[in-house]
Amino acid sequence: MFKMFAILCVLSSADCRVMYEDPPRLFETRADCEAAAVIKFQETQMIMQGTQYHSLDVGCEIAGQHTRL
């Protein structure tokens, strides 16, 4: 099972936050998760339009890794 995460860096690459969906969606395969991550990335870019930020990455990891930040 896989879950999605986003890394948003606001002012610089040193000012980053890892975020998870709440409630989290779980995906059977990495491919399913990565397909959903592309859509989430595009949606987040639209939401962030007009907001200054350094970088945004959306990806997938094995469910159960890391804690919610």
N, C-alpha and C positions, 0 to 999 in steps of 0.2 A: 504494500500500500504506500502511496505517496501523498504528500501535502505540498501546497504552494506557499511560497514566501516572497516577500518583496524587500529589497534593500533600497532605502531612500536616503540620499546624502543631500543635506540642505545647503550649507554654505561651502563645504569643501569635502574632500574624500575622508577627512578626519572626523567629520560630524555626520555620522551615518546611523540609521536605525534599521533593525531587522523587524519586519512586521509579518504577522500571520493573519489569515482570514479568521473571523470570529462570527459565527461558528465555523470551524475548519471543514473544508470539503476534503474527502479522501478519494483517491483515484486508484483504480486497480493496477494500472500500468504507468510507467514514466511517460510514455508517449501520450496517453490521455491527459496527464497532468500538464505536460509541456504545451499541448494544444490549447488547454484552458489558460495557461500562463500567458500565451501570446495575446489572447483576448483581454485578459486582466491588465496586461501592460498597456494596450491601446486604450482601454477604458480609463485607466489611471492617468495616462497622459492627457486625455481630454479633460478630466476633472482638474488636473493640475495646471491647465492652460491659464496663463496670466500670473502664475505663482513662480517665483524664482527658486530654482533648485539646481544642485550641481549634477546629480545623476540619479537614475532610477533603473534598477534591475529587478526582474521577476523570474523566479525559477522554481525548481521542485527538489524536494529531498525526501528521503525515506521517512514515513510517518513514525513518530516516536523519538526522533532525534531532536535535540535541543529543547529548551523550554520557551514558553511564550514570553516575549519581551515587551 
